[in-house]
Amino acid sequence: MNNLVIVESPAKSKTIEKYLGDGYKVVSSKGHIRDLATTGKYGLGIDIENNFTPNYIPIKGKKTDIANLKKLAKSSDKVILATDPDREGEAISWHLYDELKLKDNDYERVVFNEITKDVVVNSINNPRKIDMDLVKSQETRRMLDRIIGFRLSKLMQRKTGGKSAGRVQSVALKLIVDREREIAAFVPTEYWTIEADFKDFRATLEKYHNKKIEIPNESEANEILDKLDKAFKIANVEEKEKKKAPKDPFRTSTLQQMAANKLNFSSSKTMQIAQKLYEGLNIGSETVGLITYMRTDSTRLSDVFVNDTKTYIKNEYGEEYVGSIKAHKEVVNSQDAHEAIRPTSILRTPKMVKEYLSNDEYKLYRLIYIRSLAYLMSNAKTLATTVDLENNGYLFKATGSVLKFDGYLKVYSEYEENEDTILPDFKNYQSDIIVADKIEKFQHFTKPAPRYTEASLIKEMESLGIGRPSTYATIMKTIKDRGYVTIDDKKFIPTEIGFETTDKLQEFFSDIVNVEYTAEMENELDEIALNKIDNIAVLNKFYTEFAPLVEKAFKEMSKKEPEKTGEVCPECGSELVIRTGKYGEFTACSNYPTCKYIKKEEKETSSFGSCPKCKHDIVARHTKKGKVFYGCSNYPKCNYATWYEPTGEICPNCKNLLVKKNKNILCEECGYTK
């Protein structure tokens, strides 16, 4: 038999071909081969009047790849479509099936949740056909995103300083803008606390005659202090054994959050590294995928992994460290039910593979490995202690705990969020009277909810049901690239354009660009995947509501006047203004289209290297407020820009420019640090 296996990524093809051996040729589609055209009404590539019929064309630069795949398919006895195990991968398989003109008897569909020999061979031995419900769900999402993205982006470009809008992107931006306005409107409230400082611990005032006490000002705090003695009576000591359970294994969102908080990785960097770990790396004795598929919203672990890991825990740490968590049962030969993100083998310890990984790859692999290992270990046990101290009717409280058995913390302690406060053993005190070293008052002010970080925004989006595992990193990158937010101390701060874009969308599209509508649409896409509702009905329902709102907005939305520069056009004498085009801002004549003068930007300093987009020089420029940034000398045809000084060096991973940032030399695109 001459079998052709088509995967998405070239990085996987050689590894899988080696696993399968003779009779199998493994090649890569290099991702999607087709996408919606940009022709037809509004350039959507969708025949809306004809039941939303999509017009797919080869992606630019893919015609040669498609021709090669067709040639290989014709000379093969069987074509095995082995694209990624999600809706996007299912859609790529269908596009290959359609474009290569395959017949039902000519092909099989398999998925690999991990790139290891046993899983790959088992999947090949248990093929299925393309799941058209998953394909319809992905196709519907793509058409919704195209319709909303194209129509609203054109509207924003014409009426505002914004460059784009999107179905989920604009809702994420709205969350950031709404939070910023909450912060601006927040009025702090003063309050005070009183604490007693003892030799081994601190206690905080909580009640007066068993009623919760609030201290609004310093005057009342002073009145209370005047009534207190340094001698406290130990009114009650309560000890209770508590169990601390390990966290679930990683899903896409929780991995991105943890990597942001503990490793300082952006979501896009996390996913790029995870992709490499999944696709396979050479670890000396073999080339193998180190983790399972990294786009998942499941916390399920396979029976095999659970049993192997429990055996490992018993041998490595002892029987008492083995957890009681039972394996989730899988459907026989099920290939589309994802697992959590976990190591493909618990025997490939971080220490064992460290020498074969980059520093960042090692950090992320170790995080995934430890989280999965800890999940299958026993609970930690603490002795929680609460002591009540009475002083002239005022009740102070101190809480703490002592770790009695470390359990999963044996391996996970460095990633644990909370540290225990240890209290002394009050049973050993000679008297029920204890004397404070000092009693102090402290002023506080209530604080607004904090600005979103990438981690907290992803967590919020997931809790609200907007976006999916494969979209979070892209959304984070888009709102930054479009200039809708800036980053300060890892926190999102909306820009003027971010505010303006959000406000205009809310003025005309508040019924569609909101959390509830977007979450409901995600639910409908899920139901399409389960064959519970018709995808055309979903598209019709959406478009019937959306189309008139767009037409109204194009007619009635006020257009932002271009900013005047104070300069005069050398060709016609009219004022020069700052306009926004396809490639960003540029200075041009206000008398356009009668006068088409565009001011050429002059180089302000020597070159800082070659532009990664068009190879022209990178030069230092100044914003209207005088802030220095670095941009392409080919502007406005090329819009490459960065706030950080380029070194002129090229990133070895993604070929972007390396920049100087906080005394480090790094790549803003992929996170590589020199």
N, C-alpha and C positions, 0 to 999 in steps of 0.2 A: 504494500500500500504506500502511495505517495501522498502524505497529508501536509497541508499548508495550515499553519497556525498563525493567526494575526492578532497581535497584542497592540496596546496603545504606545508603549514607551520602548525606544530602542535599548534602554538600559536593561530591560527584562529579557529581551529576545535570546541573547546568547546563553544566559543561565537556564532558561526554560528548555531551549533546544538540547542542551547537554543533559538535562534531566530525562527528556523523552527519548533521546537516542535515535537510532536509524529509523528511517521511514517518516521522519517529521522535519519539516523546515519551518523555522519560526522567524517571522518578519514583523515589522512595526508599521502601523498606520500613521504614527507620529501625531496622535490625537485625532481630532475631527478632520474629516476629509471634505465635508460640504457644510455650507451654511446658507441661510436665507439670502437671496439676492437683494440688491438695493435698487431694484427697478419697480415699476408699477406705481400705483397710487401712493403718494407720500414717500416713495422709495422704500416701502415696507417689505417688498418681496412676498406679499401675502395677498391673495385674491379674496378680499373680505366679502364681496358680493356672491362669491361662489363657495359658500361654506368654509371660508377661511382656508382655502387651498394654498399650501406653501409652495414657493418656487425656490427649490434648492439648486445651488450651483457649486462647482468645486471652489474651495478656498484658494485664494491667490497663492501661487507657488506649489500647489498640490497636484497639478495635472500630470506631471511626470511620475509622481508617487502612485497616483491612481492607475496610470498606464502600466506601470511595473506590477502592481498588485493584480490587475486584470490578466496580464500575461502569465503570472505565476498561478493564478486560480484556474486558468484554462488547462494548464498542464498538470493539475493536481487531481487525485481521485476524490479527495474530501477537503473542504475548507472548514477549519475550526475557528470560530470567532471567539477570541478570548480577551475582549476588552474589559475594562475595570468593572468591579461588582457594584455598580450603582446605576441610577437612571441615566446619567450622562453616558456611562459606558454601554448601557443597553441601546441607547440611541445611536452611538457610534457603530455598534454591530449592525443595526438595521440599515444605516446609511451605506455600510460596506456591502451588505446583502443586496441592497437595491442598486447601487452603482456598479457592482461587479456582475450584476445580472445572474445571481445565484438562484438555484431552484431548491425546493424544500428537501429533496433527496441528496443535494450536493453539499449541505452544510450542517454543522452542529454548533451549538452555543455552550460555552463553559465559562466559569469565572474562578479566579484564584483569590481567596481571601488572604492567602499568604504565599510567598514565593519560596516554598520548600519542596523537596522532591516528593515526599509522601502526598502532600496536598495537591500538587500539580498532577501527578499520575492519577490520583483518585478522582480529580475533577474531569480529566480526559476520559476516564472510564465511566463517568456518569453524566453524559451530555443531556442537553434539552434543546428546545427551540427558542427563538427570540420571544420574549414576553412583550407583546404589542401593547398591553396596558401600561407597562412602564415607559415604553416609547411614546405613547400618546401623552402621558403625563409630562415627559420632558419636552415634547414638541409644543404642548400647550404653554408651558412655562416660557419657552423660547419665544413664542409668538406674543405672549403678553408682555414680556420684557422688551421685545422689539417695538411693539405698538406704543407702549407707554414711553419707552426711552427715546425713540425717534421723534414722536410728536411733542413731548414735553421739552426735550433738549432743544429742538428748533425754536420752540416758544421762548425758552429762557434766553437763548442766544440773541433772539430778535428784540426781546423786551427788557432784559436785565443784563447784569454783568456776569451771570452764571454761564457755565459751559455745558452742563448736562443735568438731567434729572432721571430718576429711575424708580421702578416699582418698590424696591426695598431700600435702595440707597437713600431716597428722599425721606423715607420714614425714619431711617437711622439718623440722618442729619437733623430732622425735626426733634428727635429725642435730645440731641446735643443742644440745640437752640432753646428748647423749652427749659432744660436744666439751667442754662446760662441765665435765662430770664428769671427763673426761680431764685437763683443766687443773687441777682441784682435787686430783686424786690424784697429779699429777706431782711427783716428787722431783728437784729440780735436782742435777746432778752438776758438781762443780768441775773445771775444767781450765785450763791455762795455755798461752799461746803466746809465742814469742820472735821478735822482728822486728829486722832490721838496717836502719837508716835511712841511705841514701846521699844524695848531693846531688840526684840526679834521680829516684830511685825507692826503693821499699822491697822487701825480700825477707823471706820467712817460713821459719823452720826447719821442715823436713819429715822428714828422715831422719838416722839415726846409723849409720854404716857400712852404708849402703844398706838399712836396715830402718826402716820407718815408726815415728816416735817419738810417744809420748803423754806429756804432762806433767801428772800429776794434782794437784800441789800446789806451793806456793811454794818449799818446801825443795828440791825437785828442780829447779825453774827456776833457783834460785840456784846450785846445783851446776853446772849447764850453763853459766851465765853466767861462772862462775869459770874455765871451761876454754876460753873463747873469746877470740880476739884481735880487734882492730879490722881487721886485714888479712885480706882474703878472696881466695882464688884463683878466678879465672874458670875453672870446670871444663868447662863446655860451653855453647855458644850454638847454639840451633836456630831457624831461621827457616823458616816454612812459609806459603805463600799459601793462604788460606781464602776460601770464598765464603759470603756471607750472603744467603739467599733471602728474598724478601718474604713477608709473612703472607698467608694466604688472604683473599679478600673476606669481608665480614661475613655470618654467620648471625644469627638473632635473639639467641641466647644470647651470642655473642661481641660483638655490638653493645652489648648491655646491660652486659656486663662492662667493655668499653672505655669506654663513656660514664660508668660509675660511677667508674672509676679516673682517667680523664683530665679529665672534665667535671664530676664530682661530681653526676651525675644519678641519681635513683632509677630502678629499672627501669620503674615505672609512668610516670614523667615521660618517659623515653626513648621509650616506646611511644606516648604521647600526641602527642609532637612528630613522631615518625616517621609516624604516621597522617596528620597534616596534610601532611607532605611528600609522601606517597604520593597522597593524594586530590586534590591540586592547589592551587596558589597563583597569584595574579596577579603576574606578574613584568614588568609594563609592557606588553610587546608581545603577551602571550598569557597565558592561564590554563592551567597544565600541571602534571602530576604530576612532581615533581623526583626521586623515587626509585622503585624497584620495590617490590613487595609486601614488607612488613616482617615477616611471620610465615613464616619458612622455616628449614629445617635443611639447605639445599643451599648449596654453594659454586660451583655451575655458573654460567657466564657465556655469554650468547648469542654466536654467531658475529659478528653485526652489531656488537655492542658491543666485542668483542675487536678486530675489524679497524679500527673507527673509532678506538679508543683507541690502537692501535699507530701509526696514521697521525698522530694528534695528538702522541704522544710523539716520533716522528721529526721532525716539523716544529718542535716546541717545544724539544726538548732535544738532538736529534741521533740518528743511527742507532745509535750505541753504547749508547744508553739503552733501546732496544726489547728487551723480554724475549723469551724463546724459548717461553713457555707457549702451548700450542695451545688453540684454542677447543674446548669440549665440543660434541659433535654432538647435535642435538636430533631428536626424533621429529617427522616432518612433521605440521604442524597440531596438535601436542600443546599442550594448554592447561593441564593440571593439573600439569606438571612445573615446579616453582618454580625460579627463579634465586636467586643470592645477592642480598643487598641492595646495590644499586649505583645510581649516578645514571642517569637515563633518557637523558641525553646528556652525553658527556664535554666537549662544547663549552659547556655551562652551568657555567662555572667558579664557584667560591664568590665570587670577586671580582665577577663579573658580576651575581649575584643578591642580593648582600649587602644592598643598599638596600631590597629588597622583603621581607626576612625580619626577624623579631625576633632579638634577640641569641642566644637559646637555639636557635632554628631554624637560624640561621647556623652555630653551633658544631657542631650535629649533622650538618647537611648537609656541612660542610667535612670532618668526620671520615670520613663515608661516601665522599665524593668522593676524598679523598686515599688512603684504604685501597684503593679500587678501581683508581685510577690506579697506585699503587705496585706492586700485584700484577702488573701487566702490564709493568713495567719490568725491566731487567736486574738480575742479582745485584750486590750490593756486593762488592768484593774488599778483603781486608785482608792485611797481612803480619803473621802471628802470630809473636811472639818469645818464647822461653822461655830463661832463663839460669839455670844451676846454679852456685852459689857454695859452695866448700868451705872449712871452717874447723875444723882439728884433728879431722877425721873426721865433723863435723856438716855436713849438706848443706842449704843454704838455696835457695829457688827464688823467682824473680820472673817473672811473665808479663804480657804486654801485646801490643798490636797497633797497627799504623799503617794508617790507611785509605788504600789505594792508588787505589781507584776507588769513587766514592760510589754509582753505580747508583741503585736505588730510594730510597736515603737522601737523594737530591737533593730529594725532596718529603716524605719520611716521617720525617726525623730527629727532629722534635719529639715524635713519638709512640713512638719506639723506647725500649724498656725499659732496655737496657744501654748504658753509655758505655765507650768503649775507654780503657784505660790505655796511655799511650805510654812505651815504654822508649827509652833512648839507643842510639845505634849503637855497639855494642861493638867493631866492627871498627876504629874510630878510636882505641881505647885504646892507649897506648904500651906497656903492660905487661899481663900476665895477673893482676896483683895490683891489687886495688881496696880502698880504705880506707873503712870506715863512719864516719859522723859519730857515731853512737851505736848501742848495742844495748840493747833494752828488753824487759822481760817484761810480759805483760798477763794479768790474771785474767779468766776467763769462767765462765759457768754455762750448762749446757744449758737449752733453753727448750721448753715444750710446744708442740704445734701451736697456731696462733693461732685466736682466735674467728673465726667466719664473718662476712664482710661480705655484702652483697647479691651482689656480683660473684663472690666465691669460693663462695657457696652455690649460685648458679646453675650455676657451672662444675662443682661436685661433683655436683649433681643430674643434669646432662647426662651426665657421665662414668659415672654409675651407671644411667642409662637410665630415670630417673623424671621424670615431667612431660614436657611438649612445648612448643615455642616459644610457643604462644598462652597457656600457663598460668603461666609463671614470674612475670610481673609481678603477677598476681592473687594468687598464693601469698604473695609477699613482703608485699603489702599486707594480706592477711588475718591472717597471724600477728602483724603489728603492731597492726592494728585490734582484734583479740580480746584484746589485753593479754597475750599469751603471751611476748612479748619486749620488752625496751627496747633503745634504741640508744645506744651510747657510743663516740665516735670512729669512727663508721660501722660498728661491730661489734655483732652480735646478742648480747644477754645474756638468757638465759631468766629469766622471773619465777617467783615461787612457784607461780602457777597453771599456768605452762608446764611446770614440773617435775611438778606433781601430775597434770595431764592426761596427760602422756606416761607416767607411771608406772602410772596406772590402765589406760590402753589396753594397755600391755605386759603387765600382770598377766592380762588376759583375752583380748587379741587379738594376741599376739606372732606368731602364725602368719600374720596378715593385714597388720597394720600394721608392715611391715618393707620394707627396700630390695628384697630378692630377689622377694618376692611382687608388689610394686608394679611392678617392672621387667618381670616376666613378663606381668603384665596389660597393660602398654603394648605388649609384643610381640604379644599376642593381638589387641589392637585393630588393630594394623597388619596382621595376617593376615586379619582380617575385611575390612579395606579392600581387600585383594588377592584376596578371595573364596577364601581357603585354608581357613578354618574357619567353622563356623556360629555366628552370634552368640547364638542361643538356647541352644546347648550351653554356651557360655562363661558366660552368665548363670546357667544351672542349676547348673553346677559350682561357681560362686562362692557362690550362695545356699544350696546344700546345706551348705556349710562354715560360712557366716557366720551363718545364722539361729540355730542352737543356741547359738553363742557369745554372741549378743546376749541370748537368753533367760536364759542362765546368769548373765551379768553383771548384768542387772536384778534377779535374785534374790539374788545373792551379793556384789555389790560393796558395800563399806561406804560409808555416806553420811557426808560431811563435816559435822560439827556446826557450826551457825552460830556466828560469833564474838560473844561477849557484849560489850555496850558499858559495863556498869556502871550503866546507867540503869534506872529503873523505869517500867513502863507506867502512864500516868495513868488508864487506864480500868479495868484489872483488877489492877494491882499486880505482875504477872509481870515478869520481866527482859526488857529490850529487846535484840534481837540484830540483827546485820547479815546480811541475806539477799541473794541474787542472783536477779534476775528478768530478764524479757525486755529491760528497758531499763537493766540494770546493777545496782549495789548500792544498797540502801536499808535504812533502819532500821525495824524492825517488832516487834511483840509476839511473844515466844517461845511464847505460848499459842494461836497460830494452829492450826486455824481457829475455835476457840471465840471468841477475841478477834481482831478484824481491824484493830486499830489500826496505822496507819502514820504515822511521824513526818514532819511536813512540814519540809523543809529551808529554813532561813531564809537570806535574802541576807546575805552577809558583807561585801560592799563594793558600791559603785555599779556600774552596768552598764558592760560593756566592748563594747557593741554588741549587735546582734540575732543570735539563733541562726540559722545558715543552714538548719537543718532545720525549725524550727517558729516562728521569729520572736519567741520570748520573749527576755528579757534574758539576756546572758551575765554571770555573776558570778564573783568569786574565791571559792574554797573551800579547805578544808584536808583532807588525808588524815588517817588515824588517827595517823600519825607526824608530823603537823604540816607536811608539804610542801604548798606552794601549787599549786593547779591552777585552771583556769578551765572552768566548766561551765554548762549550761543551767539556768535557774531553774525550768524545767518538769520537772525530774528528780523521780521516776523515769520519767515518761511519755516524756521525751526524754533520750537518753544522750550527747548531744554533749559532748565534753570535750577539752581540750588542756593541755599543760604550759606552753605559751608564752603570754605576755600578748597578747590580741587588741588590735588598733589601732582596731577599730570600722569599718575600711574593708573593702570587698568586692573579692575577686579579679576582675579583668576577664575572666579566662578561664573559671573554673568556678563563680563566685559563692559560693565559700567565704570564710571570714573570713581576712584577712591578720593575721599575728602577728609579734611581735618575737622574733628568734632570732639570737643571736651578732652583735648590732649591725646585723643586716639586717632588712628588712621583707619577708616572703615568704608564700607560700601553701603549707601543708603538704600539701594534696591534690594539686595539679598541679605544684608546684615554681616557679611564677611568682615572680620577684624584682622588687621595685619599684625 
